[in-house]
Amino acid sequence: MSTKPADSDDPRFSSDRLLNAVRPALSAELTKMIDELHRTLDAEANVRLKKALLDKAAEVKAASTEKDTKFESRLEQELKRVETETSERVRLKVTADLEKRFDRTLVEETDRLTERFTGEAEAAEARWKDERGRLLSISERWQTLAEYQRKIGEASSQLEILRRFLRTAVKFANSAAVYLNKEDGLALWNAEGKAGVFPDVVSEGTIDPEWYFSNVVVRGKVIAAIAAAGTSDRDALVAMADVLKRAIENFGLRLRFLAGAEREAPPPVVAEKSGPEPQSSDPRVVARTLVSEVKFGNQKQVLEGRVNADLYNRLEKQIEEARESYRQQVPGPTDADYFHEEVVKILADNVLSRLGRGYPGPS
């Protein structure tokens, strides 16, 4: 677990950090400004000095009427003396004035540059926080999708696949639902998130156009549908739906493989062994697969049939079709009626009376 520096929220720490960030640029700006001020000082001092010398020369010349070389000599000496005195006096005065101006300008320029670079540093920091948040959001999105794909592949039943879809889908929407295909349409099986959003039965005419909606088609047949309302990431839901369809289809293929692998494989060669021939496939696995498919495709009827103890009346057609398929896949005699046992176990939850009086029992 990462630790946060104790003074990371201290304003002085933030100010020092920003000042350190802008220090190189600020130093360059100040150096440039100082050079310009020095050039200004030198130029201004030269102008003032020349003016003072010219004024003094005119004054000396006006006060004297001598026109000989002595006058010129004295004038030259006087000019040198005045030049020296005036140069020093002007230098001191100009230096004092310009130092005041320099100090004032330096403070103003330093404040201006500090404010400018501090603002730029704060803006850059804000942009980085936004970008960091965006990158974290993208990372969390892909982690969620990767974890969803792993978990849905590990599901032990098709219903668990659907449950895991719902638990992940609400991370990308306010609410999500799964509908199972019934005789009267697509009936609501389960939902997650905000309650009361989805109707009990949907069709193409009742689907809200703002929903995300997708049929789950396996081997050309619509077996279910998924819906999501208040979506925040439609692309993620599209990817999840694609994984869901493949997971359900692969799960069904695994069940069929377990039921039919031995039947489809050529029998082993056994030299003159007496006794009955081995079964071409495991009848218990075949029965479990067929009855599980009946339950998965008729969840609502199974629940209602258990409550009202009339499962067989509600699912007679589906049960008898599965029984006929069982007889075709397991044509030989068996030790027990495994199909009957799985019907009681899977559909009636081990309570025979829930099948109702019309159930014919074992064959």
Short mmCIF file of the C-alpha atoms (twelve columns), coordinates in Angstrom:
data_MODEL
# 
_entry.id   MODEL 
# 
loop_
_atom_site.group_PDB 
_atom_site.id 
_atom_site.type_symbol 
_atom_site.label_atom_id 
_atom_site.label_alt_id 
_atom_site.label_comp_id 
_atom_site.label_asym_id 
_atom_site.label_seq_id 
_atom_site.Cartn_x 
_atom_site.Cartn_y 
_atom_site.Cartn_z 
_atom_site.pdbx_PDB_model_num 
ATOM 1   C CA . MET A 1   0.000   0.000   0.000   1 
ATOM 2   C CA . SER A 2   1.370   3.402   -0.975  1 
ATOM 3   C CA . THR A 3   1.938   6.073   1.693   1 
ATOM 4   C CA . LYS A 4   1.247   9.765   1.307   1 
ATOM 5   C CA . PRO A 5   3.869   12.321  2.499   1 
ATOM 6   C CA . ALA A 6   2.793   13.938  5.751   1 
ATOM 7   C CA . ASP A 7   3.076   17.457  4.402   1 
ATOM 8   C CA . SER A 8   1.573   16.839  0.945   1 
ATOM 9   C CA . ASP A 9   -1.483  18.924  1.873   1 
ATOM 10  C CA . ASP A 10  0.537   21.754  3.495   1 
ATOM 11  C CA . PRO A 11  0.095   24.985  1.461   1 
ATOM 12  C CA . ARG A 12  3.736   25.864  2.077   1 
ATOM 13  C CA . PHE A 13  4.789   22.531  0.659   1 
ATOM 14  C CA . SER A 14  2.611   23.111  -2.433  1 
ATOM 15  C CA . SER A 15  3.976   26.672  -2.839  1 
ATOM 16  C CA . ASP A 16  7.587   25.537  -2.550  1 
ATOM 17  C CA . ARG A 17  6.973   22.758  -5.017  1 
ATOM 18  C CA . LEU A 18  5.446   25.143  -7.544  1 
ATOM 19  C CA . LEU A 19  8.249   27.685  -7.029  1 
ATOM 20  C CA . ASN A 20  10.844  24.968  -7.627  1 
ATOM 21  C CA . ALA A 21  9.027   24.005  -10.794 1 
ATOM 22  C CA . VAL A 22  9.099   27.546  -12.205 1 
ATOM 23  C CA . ARG A 23  12.527  28.541  -10.866 1 
ATOM 24  C CA . PRO A 24  14.524  27.810  -14.103 1 
ATOM 25  C CA . ALA A 25  12.167  29.814  -16.295 1 
ATOM 26  C CA . LEU A 26  11.948  32.606  -13.688 1 
ATOM 27  C CA . SER A 27  15.736  32.815  -13.418 1 
ATOM 28  C CA . ALA A 28  16.084  33.137  -17.193 1 
ATOM 29  C CA . GLU A 29  13.482  35.898  -17.319 1 
ATOM 30  C CA . LEU A 30  15.168  37.821  -14.475 1 
ATOM 31  C CA . THR A 31  18.609  37.563  -16.085 1 
ATOM 32  C CA . LYS A 32  17.219  38.935  -19.328 1 
ATOM 33  C CA . MET A 33  15.494  41.769  -17.477 1 
ATOM 34  C CA . ILE A 34  18.673  42.683  -15.504 1 
ATOM 35  C CA . ASP A 35  20.750  42.857  -18.707 1 
ATOM 36  C CA . GLU A 36  18.217  45.183  -20.300 1 
ATOM 37  C CA . LEU A 37  18.209  47.443  -17.208 1 
ATOM 38  C CA . HIS A 38  22.020  47.634  -17.185 1 
ATOM 39  C CA . ARG A 39  22.038  48.735  -20.810 1 
ATOM 40  C CA . THR A 40  19.425  51.347  -20.017 1 
ATOM 41  C CA . LEU A 41  21.487  52.616  -17.051 1 
ATOM 42  C CA . ASP A 42  24.660  52.975  -19.115 1 
ATOM 43  C CA . ALA A 43  22.911  54.800  -21.925 1 
ATOM 44  C CA . GLU A 44  21.125  57.168  -19.568 1 
ATOM 45  C CA . ALA A 45  24.319  57.919  -17.603 1 
ATOM 46  C CA . ASN A 46  26.232  58.776  -20.802 1 
ATOM 47  C CA . VAL A 47  23.494  61.128  -21.953 1 
ATOM 48  C CA . ARG A 48  23.413  62.956  -18.612 1 
ATOM 49  C CA . LEU A 49  27.215  63.188  -18.446 1 
ATOM 50  C CA . LYS A 50  27.566  64.672  -21.916 1 
ATOM 51  C CA . LYS A 51  24.855  67.205  -21.211 1 
ATOM 52  C CA . ALA A 52  26.524  68.275  -17.941 1 
ATOM 53  C CA . LEU A 53  29.908  68.693  -19.660 1 
ATOM 54  C CA . LEU A 54  28.453  70.781  -22.439 1 
ATOM 55  C CA . ASP A 55  26.643  72.999  -19.970 1 
ATOM 56  C CA . LYS A 56  29.831  73.507  -17.886 1 
ATOM 57  C CA . ALA A 57  31.924  74.297  -20.961 1 
ATOM 58  C CA . ALA A 58  29.437  76.924  -22.074 1 
ATOM 59  C CA . GLU A 59  29.424  78.447  -18.577 1 
ATOM 60  C CA . VAL A 60  33.220  78.681  -18.394 1 
ATOM 61  C CA . LYS A 61  33.486  80.083  -21.870 1 
ATOM 62  C CA . ALA A 62  30.880  82.770  -21.215 1 
ATOM 63  C CA . ALA A 63  32.624  83.907  -17.977 1 
ATOM 64  C CA . SER A 64  35.969  84.437  -19.626 1 
ATOM 65  C CA . THR A 65  37.059  86.988  -22.259 1 
ATOM 66  C CA . GLU A 66  40.581  85.734  -22.724 1 
ATOM 67  C CA . LYS A 67  41.278  84.358  -26.179 1 
ATOM 68  C CA . ASP A 68  44.781  83.149  -25.797 1 
ATOM 69  C CA . THR A 69  46.250  79.732  -25.349 1 
ATOM 70  C CA . LYS A 70  46.220  80.101  -21.573 1 
ATOM 71  C CA . PHE A 71  42.473  80.297  -21.710 1 
ATOM 72  C CA . GLU A 72  42.292  77.198  -23.793 1 
ATOM 73  C CA . SER A 73  44.654  75.423  -21.424 1 
ATOM 74  C CA . ARG A 74  42.647  76.481  -18.396 1 
ATOM 75  C CA . LEU A 75  39.506  75.535  -20.188 1 
ATOM 76  C CA . GLU A 76  40.843  72.112  -20.959 1 
ATOM 77  C CA . GLN A 77  41.935  71.629  -17.343 1 
ATOM 78  C CA . GLU A 78  38.622  72.888  -16.082 1 
ATOM 79  C CA . LEU A 79  36.758  70.571  -18.415 1 
ATOM 80  C CA . LYS A 80  38.740  67.596  -17.165 1 
ATOM 81  C CA . ARG A 81  38.077  68.569  -13.554 1 
ATOM 82  C CA . VAL A 82  34.417  69.155  -14.254 1 
ATOM 83  C CA . GLU A 83  34.259  65.913  -16.180 1 
ATOM 84  C CA . THR A 84  35.667  64.025  -13.240 1 
ATOM 85  C CA . GLU A 85  33.433  65.715  -10.659 1 
ATOM 86  C CA . THR A 86  30.361  65.630  -12.848 1 
ATOM 87  C CA . SER A 87  30.931  62.053  -13.882 1 
ATOM 88  C CA . GLU A 88  31.125  60.924  -10.267 1 
ATOM 89  C CA . ARG A 89  28.180  63.056  -9.180  1 
ATOM 90  C CA . VAL A 90  26.059  61.967  -12.108 1 
ATOM 91  C CA . ARG A 91  27.063  58.355  -11.615 1 
ATOM 92  C CA . LEU A 92  26.052  58.402  -7.966  1 
ATOM 93  C CA . LYS A 93  22.782  60.142  -8.644  1 
ATOM 94  C CA . VAL A 94  21.882  58.006  -11.630 1 
ATOM 95  C CA . THR A 95  22.904  54.866  -9.804  1 
ATOM 96  C CA . ALA A 96  20.762  55.731  -6.795  1 
ATOM 97  C CA . ASP A 97  17.760  56.575  -8.960  1 
ATOM 98  C CA . LEU A 98  18.097  53.551  -11.133 1 
ATOM 99  C CA . GLU A 99  18.706  51.243  -8.214  1 
ATOM 100 C CA . LYS A 100 15.373  52.338  -6.775  1 
ATOM 101 C CA . ARG A 101 13.733  51.809  -10.125 1 
ATOM 102 C CA . PHE A 102 15.495  48.485  -10.518 1 
ATOM 103 C CA . ASP A 103 14.409  47.271  -7.086  1 
ATOM 104 C CA . ARG A 104 10.838  48.316  -7.751  1 
ATOM 105 C CA . THR A 105 10.838  46.799  -11.234 1 
ATOM 106 C CA . LEU A 106 12.523  43.636  -9.976  1 
ATOM 107 C CA . VAL A 107 9.852   43.125  -7.323  1 
ATOM 108 C CA . GLU A 108 7.041   43.789  -9.798  1 
ATOM 109 C CA . GLU A 109 8.565   41.564  -12.471 1 
ATOM 110 C CA . THR A 110 9.308   38.813  -9.965  1 
ATOM 111 C CA . ASP A 111 5.707   38.886  -8.734  1 
ATOM 112 C CA . ARG A 112 4.412   38.894  -12.295 1 
ATOM 113 C CA . LEU A 113 6.590   36.005  -13.401 1 
ATOM 114 C CA . THR A 114 5.918   34.045  -10.226 1 
ATOM 115 C CA . GLU A 115 2.189   34.494  -10.693 1 
ATOM 116 C CA . ARG A 116 2.411   33.535  -14.355 1 
ATOM 117 C CA . PHE A 117 4.544   30.451  -13.891 1 
ATOM 118 C CA . THR A 118 2.641   29.406  -10.786 1 
ATOM 119 C CA . GLY A 119 -0.577  29.599  -12.778 1 
ATOM 120 C CA . GLU A 120 0.961   27.573  -15.588 1 
ATOM 121 C CA . ALA A 121 2.288   24.992  -13.121 1 
ATOM 122 C CA . GLU A 122 -1.108  24.709  -11.425 1 
ATOM 123 C CA . ALA A 123 -2.820  24.353  -14.804 1 
ATOM 124 C CA . ALA A 124 -0.337  21.657  -15.808 1 
ATOM 125 C CA . GLU A 125 -0.906  19.868  -12.513 1 
ATOM 126 C CA . ALA A 126 -4.684  20.037  -13.017 1 
ATOM 127 C CA . ARG A 127 -4.326  18.647  -16.554 1 
ATOM 128 C CA . TRP A 128 -2.177  15.819  -15.233 1 
ATOM 129 C CA . LYS A 129 -4.736  14.987  -12.549 1 
ATOM 130 C CA . ASP A 130 -7.464  14.853  -15.197 1 
ATOM 131 C CA . GLU A 131 -5.320  12.696  -17.472 1 
ATOM 132 C CA . ARG A 132 -4.335  10.439  -14.590 1 
ATOM 133 C CA . GLY A 133 -8.001  10.024  -13.652 1 
ATOM 134 C CA . ARG A 134 -8.852  9.181   -17.258 1 
ATOM 135 C CA . LEU A 135 -6.059  6.605   -17.480 1 
ATOM 136 C CA . LEU A 136 -7.099  5.043   -14.164 1 
ATOM 137 C CA . SER A 137 -10.684 4.829   -15.408 1 
ATOM 138 C CA . ILE A 138 -9.557  3.085   -18.600 1 
ATOM 139 C CA . SER A 139 -7.370  0.700   -16.598 1 
ATOM 140 C CA . GLU A 140 -10.200 -0.155  -14.189 1 
ATOM 141 C CA . ARG A 141 -12.547 -0.701  -17.149 1 
ATOM 142 C CA . TRP A 142 -10.269 -3.252  -18.785 1 
ATOM 143 C CA . GLN A 143 -9.561  -4.943  -15.453 1 
ATOM 144 C CA . THR A 144 -13.303 -5.272  -14.850 1 
ATOM 145 C CA . LEU A 145 -13.888 -6.756  -18.311 1 
ATOM 146 C CA . ALA A 146 -10.950 -9.160  -17.956 1 
ATOM 147 C CA . GLU A 147 -12.178 -10.299 -14.528 1 
ATOM 148 C CA . TYR A 148 -15.710 -10.715 -15.910 1 
ATOM 149 C CA . GLN A 149 -14.470 -12.892 -18.771 1 
ATOM 150 C CA . ARG A 150 -12.483 -15.056 -16.352 1 
ATOM 151 C CA . LYS A 151 -15.359 -15.485 -13.884 1 
ATOM 152 C CA . ILE A 152 -17.992 -16.148 -16.521 1 
ATOM 153 C CA . GLY A 153 -15.766 -18.848 -17.999 1 
ATOM 154 C CA . GLU A 154 -15.517 -20.520 -14.582 1 
ATOM 155 C CA . ALA A 155 -19.298 -20.572 -13.981 1 
ATOM 156 C CA . SER A 156 -20.702 -24.010 -13.167 1 
ATOM 157 C CA . SER A 157 -24.096 -23.459 -14.801 1 
ATOM 158 C CA . GLN A 158 -25.793 -21.309 -17.390 1 
ATOM 159 C CA . LEU A 159 -27.778 -19.553 -14.672 1 
ATOM 160 C CA . GLU A 160 -24.569 -18.663 -12.868 1 
ATOM 161 C CA . ILE A 161 -23.250 -17.244 -16.143 1 
ATOM 162 C CA . LEU A 162 -26.276 -14.952 -16.281 1 
ATOM 163 C CA . ARG A 163 -25.914 -13.935 -12.628 1 
ATOM 164 C CA . ARG A 164 -22.279 -12.995 -13.137 1 
ATOM 165 C CA . PHE A 165 -23.248 -10.969 -16.178 1 
ATOM 166 C CA . LEU A 166 -25.743 -8.975  -14.120 1 
ATOM 167 C CA . ARG A 167 -23.300 -8.305  -11.285 1 
ATOM 168 C CA . THR A 168 -20.756 -6.870  -13.714 1 
ATOM 169 C CA . ALA A 169 -23.197 -5.066  -16.022 1 
ATOM 170 C CA . VAL A 170 -24.347 -2.681  -13.256 1 
ATOM 171 C CA . LYS A 171 -20.803 -1.275  -13.168 1 
ATOM 172 C CA . PHE A 172 -21.500 0.201   -16.603 1 
ATOM 173 C CA . ALA A 173 -25.213 1.025   -16.176 1 
ATOM 174 C CA . ASN A 174 -27.708 2.059   -13.505 1 
ATOM 175 C CA . SER A 175 -29.557 -1.245  -13.857 1 
ATOM 176 C CA . ALA A 176 -29.421 -4.436  -15.905 1 
ATOM 177 C CA . ALA A 177 -31.798 -7.327  -16.556 1 
ATOM 178 C CA . VAL A 178 -31.939 -10.785 -18.105 1 
ATOM 179 C CA . TYR A 179 -35.021 -12.032 -19.959 1 
ATOM 180 C CA . LEU A 180 -35.659 -15.691 -20.772 1 
ATOM 181 C CA . ASN A 181 -37.528 -16.746 -23.893 1 
ATOM 182 C CA . LYS A 182 -40.969 -18.162 -22.999 1 
ATOM 183 C CA . GLU A 183 -43.971 -19.151 -25.045 1 
ATOM 184 C CA . ASP A 184 -45.581 -15.746 -24.469 1 
ATOM 185 C CA . GLY A 185 -42.412 -13.740 -25.147 1 
ATOM 186 C CA . LEU A 186 -39.332 -12.633 -23.300 1 
ATOM 187 C CA . ALA A 187 -40.050 -12.846 -19.570 1 
ATOM 188 C CA . LEU A 188 -37.997 -11.073 -16.903 1 
ATOM 189 C CA . TRP A 189 -35.829 -13.560 -15.031 1 
ATOM 190 C CA . ASN A 190 -33.684 -11.353 -12.814 1 
ATOM 191 C CA . ALA A 191 -32.382 -7.780  -12.542 1 
ATOM 192 C CA . GLU A 192 -29.698 -5.819  -10.698 1 
ATOM 193 C CA . GLY A 193 -29.370 -2.150  -9.827  1 
ATOM 194 C CA . LYS A 194 -32.199 0.370   -9.668  1 
ATOM 195 C CA . ALA A 195 -35.454 -1.470  -9.010  1 
ATOM 196 C CA . GLY A 196 -38.640 -1.184  -11.013 1 
ATOM 197 C CA . VAL A 197 -37.022 -0.211  -14.290 1 
ATOM 198 C CA . PHE A 198 -37.831 -3.270  -16.392 1 
ATOM 199 C CA . PRO A 199 -41.286 -4.697  -17.212 1 
ATOM 200 C CA . ASP A 200 -42.076 -8.376  -16.657 1 
ATOM 201 C CA . VAL A 201 -42.399 -9.107  -20.381 1 
ATOM 202 C CA . VAL A 202 -40.808 -7.322  -23.320 1 
ATOM 203 C CA . SER A 203 -41.092 -7.421  -27.079 1 
ATOM 204 C CA . GLU A 204 -39.689 -5.299  -29.861 1 
ATOM 205 C CA . GLY A 205 -42.560 -2.851  -29.419 1 
ATOM 206 C CA . THR A 206 -42.085 -2.377  -25.671 1 
ATOM 207 C CA . ILE A 207 -38.326 -1.907  -25.546 1 
ATOM 208 C CA . ASP A 208 -37.251 1.572   -24.458 1 
ATOM 209 C CA . PRO A 209 -35.134 3.056   -27.277 1 
ATOM 210 C CA . GLU A 210 -32.685 4.441   -24.693 1 
ATOM 211 C CA . TRP A 211 -31.939 0.975   -23.305 1 
ATOM 212 C CA . TYR A 212 -29.095 -1.207  -24.361 1 
ATOM 213 C CA . PHE A 213 -30.802 -4.403  -25.556 1 
ATOM 214 C CA . SER A 214 -29.412 -7.560  -27.139 1 
ATOM 215 C CA . ASN A 215 -30.798 -11.016 -27.856 1 
ATOM 216 C CA . VAL A 216 -28.785 -14.037 -26.759 1 
ATOM 217 C CA . VAL A 217 -28.804 -16.341 -29.777 1 
ATOM 218 C CA . VAL A 218 -27.418 -19.868 -29.492 1 
ATOM 219 C CA . ARG A 219 -27.398 -22.156 -32.534 1 
ATOM 220 C CA . GLY A 220 -29.773 -19.817 -34.354 1 
ATOM 221 C CA . LYS A 221 -32.345 -19.693 -31.530 1 
ATOM 222 C CA . VAL A 222 -33.098 -16.783 -29.206 1 
ATOM 223 C CA . ILE A 223 -32.871 -18.279 -25.730 1 
ATOM 224 C CA . ALA A 224 -32.636 -15.068 -23.724 1 
ATOM 225 C CA . ALA A 225 -32.127 -11.318 -23.914 1 
ATOM 226 C CA . ILE A 226 -30.201 -8.765  -21.878 1 
ATOM 227 C CA . ALA A 227 -31.105 -5.157  -21.206 1 
ATOM 228 C CA . ALA A 228 -29.433 -2.205  -19.478 1 
ATOM 229 C CA . ALA A 229 -30.788 1.235   -18.556 1 
ATOM 230 C CA . GLY A 230 -28.794 4.370   -17.765 1 
ATOM 231 C CA . THR A 231 -25.723 3.087   -19.537 1 
ATOM 232 C CA . SER A 232 -22.414 4.846   -18.925 1 
ATOM 233 C CA . ASP A 233 -20.298 2.658   -21.217 1 
ATOM 234 C CA . ARG A 234 -22.245 1.106   -24.094 1 
ATOM 235 C CA . ASP A 235 -19.122 -0.358  -25.721 1 
ATOM 236 C CA . ALA A 236 -18.325 -2.286  -22.535 1 
ATOM 237 C CA . LEU A 237 -21.844 -3.765  -22.501 1 
ATOM 238 C CA . VAL A 238 -21.491 -4.785  -26.150 1 
ATOM 239 C CA . ALA A 239 -18.261 -6.610  -25.299 1 
ATOM 240 C CA . MET A 240 -19.890 -8.249  -22.258 1 
ATOM 241 C CA . ALA A 241 -22.856 -9.421  -24.333 1 
ATOM 242 C CA . ASP A 242 -20.532 -11.034 -26.862 1 
ATOM 243 C CA . VAL A 243 -18.651 -12.871 -24.102 1 
ATOM 244 C CA . LEU A 244 -21.970 -13.947 -22.531 1 
ATOM 245 C CA . LYS A 245 -23.233 -15.502 -25.769 1 
ATOM 246 C CA . ARG A 246 -20.006 -17.419 -26.317 1 
ATOM 247 C CA . ALA A 247 -19.943 -18.586 -22.680 1 
ATOM 248 C CA . ILE A 248 -23.509 -19.961 -22.834 1 
ATOM 249 C CA . GLU A 249 -22.838 -21.690 -26.146 1 
ATOM 250 C CA . ASN A 250 -19.553 -23.152 -24.908 1 
ATOM 251 C CA . PHE A 251 -21.206 -24.376 -21.716 1 
ATOM 252 C CA . GLY A 252 -23.848 -26.183 -23.745 1 
ATOM 253 C CA . LEU A 253 -21.163 -27.706 -25.938 1 
ATOM 254 C CA . ARG A 254 -19.336 -28.948 -22.857 1 
ATOM 255 C CA . LEU A 255 -22.477 -30.637 -21.564 1 
ATOM 256 C CA . ARG A 256 -23.108 -32.269 -24.924 1 
ATOM 257 C CA . PHE A 257 -19.535 -33.391 -25.134 1 
ATOM 258 C CA . LEU A 258 -19.735 -35.024 -21.718 1 
ATOM 259 C CA . ALA A 259 -22.993 -36.713 -22.688 1 
ATOM 260 C CA . GLY A 260 -21.930 -37.888 -26.131 1 
ATOM 261 C CA . ALA A 261 -18.155 -38.262 -26.077 1 
ATOM 262 C CA . GLU A 262 -18.216 -41.941 -25.222 1 
ATOM 263 C CA . ARG A 263 -21.034 -42.634 -27.677 1 
ATOM 264 C CA . GLU A 264 -19.245 -40.937 -30.548 1 
ATOM 265 C CA . ALA A 265 -15.888 -42.575 -29.822 1 
ATOM 266 C CA . PRO A 266 -15.251 -46.024 -31.337 1 
ATOM 267 C CA . PRO A 267 -15.599 -48.846 -28.787 1 
ATOM 268 C CA . PRO A 268 -12.347 -50.316 -27.471 1 
ATOM 269 C CA . VAL A 269 -11.237 -53.655 -28.852 1 
ATOM 270 C CA . VAL A 270 -11.605 -56.341 -26.149 1 
ATOM 271 C CA . ALA A 271 -10.518 -59.909 -26.879 1 
ATOM 272 C CA . GLU A 272 -13.297 -62.470 -26.275 1 
ATOM 273 C CA . LYS A 273 -14.702 -60.960 -23.083 1 
ATOM 274 C CA . SER A 274 -17.985 -62.391 -21.953 1 
ATOM 275 C CA . GLY A 275 -20.769 -60.428 -20.305 1 
ATOM 276 C CA . PRO A 276 -23.003 -57.522 -21.398 1 
ATOM 277 C CA . GLU A 277 -21.665 -54.846 -23.695 1 
ATOM 278 C CA . PRO A 278 -20.773 -51.529 -22.024 1 
ATOM 279 C CA . GLN A 279 -23.103 -48.577 -22.463 1 
ATOM 280 C CA . SER A 280 -22.191 -46.352 -25.411 1 
ATOM 281 C CA . SER A 281 -22.631 -43.245 -23.206 1 
ATOM 282 C CA . ASP A 282 -23.166 -42.424 -19.548 1 
ATOM 283 C CA . PRO A 283 -26.973 -42.399 -19.143 1 
ATOM 284 C CA . ARG A 284 -26.832 -40.336 -15.950 1 
ATOM 285 C CA . VAL A 285 -24.868 -37.575 -17.690 1 
ATOM 286 C CA . VAL A 286 -27.239 -37.644 -20.669 1 
ATOM 287 C CA . ALA A 287 -30.256 -37.346 -18.361 1 
ATOM 288 C CA . ARG A 288 -28.691 -34.562 -16.316 1 
ATOM 289 C CA . THR A 289 -27.840 -32.575 -19.461 1 
ATOM 290 C CA . LEU A 290 -31.328 -32.864 -20.973 1 
ATOM 291 C CA . VAL A 291 -33.184 -32.030 -17.758 1 
ATOM 292 C CA . SER A 292 -30.859 -29.098 -17.044 1 
ATOM 293 C CA . GLU A 293 -31.726 -27.646 -20.437 1 
ATOM 294 C CA . VAL A 294 -35.425 -27.948 -19.632 1 
ATOM 295 C CA . LYS A 295 -34.899 -26.083 -16.378 1 
ATOM 296 C CA . PHE A 296 -32.754 -23.380 -17.935 1 
ATOM 297 C CA . GLY A 297 -35.265 -22.657 -20.683 1 
ATOM 298 C CA . ASN A 298 -38.269 -22.579 -18.354 1 
ATOM 299 C CA . GLN A 299 -37.187 -20.905 -15.141 1 
ATOM 300 C CA . LYS A 300 -40.476 -19.149 -14.451 1 
ATOM 301 C CA . GLN A 301 -42.572 -22.286 -14.987 1 
ATOM 302 C CA . VAL A 302 -40.228 -24.314 -12.768 1 
ATOM 303 C CA . LEU A 303 -40.569 -21.865 -9.881  1 
ATOM 304 C CA . GLU A 304 -44.347 -21.613 -10.255 1 
ATOM 305 C CA . GLY A 305 -44.673 -25.395 -10.647 1 
ATOM 306 C CA . ARG A 306 -42.755 -26.029 -7.426  1 
ATOM 307 C CA . VAL A 307 -45.006 -23.623 -5.515  1 
ATOM 308 C CA . ASN A 308 -48.239 -25.055 -6.942  1 
ATOM 309 C CA . ALA A 309 -47.062 -28.707 -7.098  1 
ATOM 310 C CA . ASP A 310 -47.988 -29.030 -10.785 1 
ATOM 311 C CA . LEU A 311 -44.608 -29.059 -12.534 1 
ATOM 312 C CA . TYR A 312 -45.517 -31.826 -14.952 1 
ATOM 313 C CA . ASN A 313 -48.717 -30.141 -16.115 1 
ATOM 314 C CA . ARG A 314 -46.796 -26.959 -16.864 1 
ATOM 315 C CA . LEU A 315 -43.819 -28.652 -18.552 1 
ATOM 316 C CA . GLU A 316 -45.269 -31.890 -19.923 1 
ATOM 317 C CA . LYS A 317 -44.296 -31.120 -23.516 1 
ATOM 318 C CA . GLN A 318 -40.715 -30.160 -22.665 1 
ATOM 319 C CA . ILE A 319 -40.226 -33.093 -20.286 1 
ATOM 320 C CA . GLU A 320 -41.533 -35.682 -22.759 1 
ATOM 321 C CA . GLU A 321 -39.421 -34.252 -25.592 1 
ATOM 322 C CA . ALA A 322 -36.358 -34.525 -23.359 1 
ATOM 323 C CA . ARG A 323 -37.366 -38.080 -22.346 1 
ATOM 324 C CA . GLU A 324 -37.606 -39.102 -26.007 1 
ATOM 325 C CA . SER A 325 -34.176 -37.593 -26.672 1 
ATOM 326 C CA . TYR A 326 -32.855 -39.558 -23.685 1 
ATOM 327 C CA . ARG A 327 -34.245 -42.817 -25.089 1 
ATOM 328 C CA . GLN A 328 -32.617 -42.148 -28.436 1 
ATOM 329 C CA . GLN A 329 -29.221 -41.453 -26.877 1 
ATOM 330 C CA . VAL A 330 -29.480 -44.334 -24.364 1 
ATOM 331 C CA . PRO A 331 -31.317 -47.056 -26.306 1 
ATOM 332 C CA . GLY A 332 -30.189 -50.032 -24.199 1 
ATOM 333 C CA . PRO A 333 -31.385 -51.117 -20.763 1 
ATOM 334 C CA . THR A 334 -30.042 -49.326 -17.702 1 
ATOM 335 C CA . ASP A 335 -29.826 -50.141 -14.014 1 
ATOM 336 C CA . ALA A 336 -32.306 -47.378 -13.142 1 
ATOM 337 C CA . ASP A 337 -34.468 -44.703 -14.730 1 
ATOM 338 C CA . TYR A 338 -31.849 -41.958 -14.561 1 
ATOM 339 C CA . PHE A 339 -34.067 -39.564 -16.467 1 
ATOM 340 C CA . HIS A 340 -36.768 -39.847 -13.795 1 
ATOM 341 C CA . GLU A 341 -34.165 -39.365 -11.055 1 
ATOM 342 C CA . GLU A 342 -32.810 -36.170 -12.648 1 
ATOM 343 C CA . VAL A 343 -36.338 -34.792 -13.205 1 
ATOM 344 C CA . VAL A 344 -37.066 -35.193 -9.480  1 
ATOM 345 C CA . LYS A 345 -33.656 -33.855 -8.488  1 
ATOM 346 C CA . ILE A 346 -33.288 -30.899 -10.871 1 
ATOM 347 C CA . LEU A 347 -36.850 -29.798 -11.617 1 
ATOM 348 C CA . ALA A 348 -38.594 -30.719 -8.344  1 
ATOM 349 C CA . ASP A 349 -35.596 -30.057 -6.098  1 
ATOM 350 C CA . ASN A 350 -35.797 -33.649 -4.729  1 
ATOM 351 C CA . VAL A 351 -39.495 -33.351 -3.781  1 
ATOM 352 C CA . LEU A 352 -41.491 -35.806 -5.930  1 
ATOM 353 C CA . SER A 353 -44.899 -34.365 -4.980  1 
ATOM 354 C CA . ARG A 354 -44.026 -31.051 -6.667  1 
ATOM 355 C CA . LEU A 355 -44.362 -32.772 -10.048 1 
ATOM 356 C CA . GLY A 356 -48.104 -33.205 -9.450  1 
ATOM 357 C CA . ARG A 357 -50.558 -36.079 -9.804  1 
ATOM 358 C CA . GLY A 358 -50.276 -36.163 -13.571 1 
ATOM 359 C CA . TYR A 359 -46.615 -37.139 -13.542 1 
ATOM 360 C CA . PRO A 360 -46.289 -40.744 -14.843 1 
ATOM 361 C CA . GLY A 361 -43.248 -41.579 -12.711 1 
ATOM 362 C CA . PRO A 362 -40.311 -43.787 -13.784 1 
ATOM 363 C CA . SER A 363 -40.660 -45.768 -16.975 1 
# 
